[in-house]
Amino acid sequence: MKKFFFTLLSLYTLSYAADKGAYLVQKYNCLSCHDFSQKRTGPSFAEIAKKYGTSERAVERVARIIINPPSFMPPFKIPFSQAKKIAQYILKEGAKAAKEKKKHTDDEYIDLWSEFH
């Protein structure tokens, strides 16, 4: 019973973190310059995930970039905990978007190839 309770609690915590990240991305209007899979003014979430990965170290690195960016992105004067939630969301969703984009690209290649046989 304890194991079930802790599993349920950890799933709830992960879900809450993802929801909090999505909320913060919307609150700080990140999608005005970034997209999930296509480059806009700033890099896509998929490009960010490809560059940094999805590890805890990557989350912390991206969070620091959000607070004090090296480029023309405006700095966000937010708590590090919020920046981490945003970074977790960006890297998780970016990895998903990259995977989907690759899947669609592979499917198009296969479909085009089958037309010639």
Buried (B, 14 or more C-beta within 10 A) or exposed (E): EEEEEEEEEEEEEEEEBBEBBBBBBEEBEBEEEBBBBEEEEBBBBBBBBBEBBBEEEBBBBBBBBBBEEEEEBEEBEBEEEBBBBBBBBBBBBBBBBBEEBEEEEEEEEEEEEEEEE
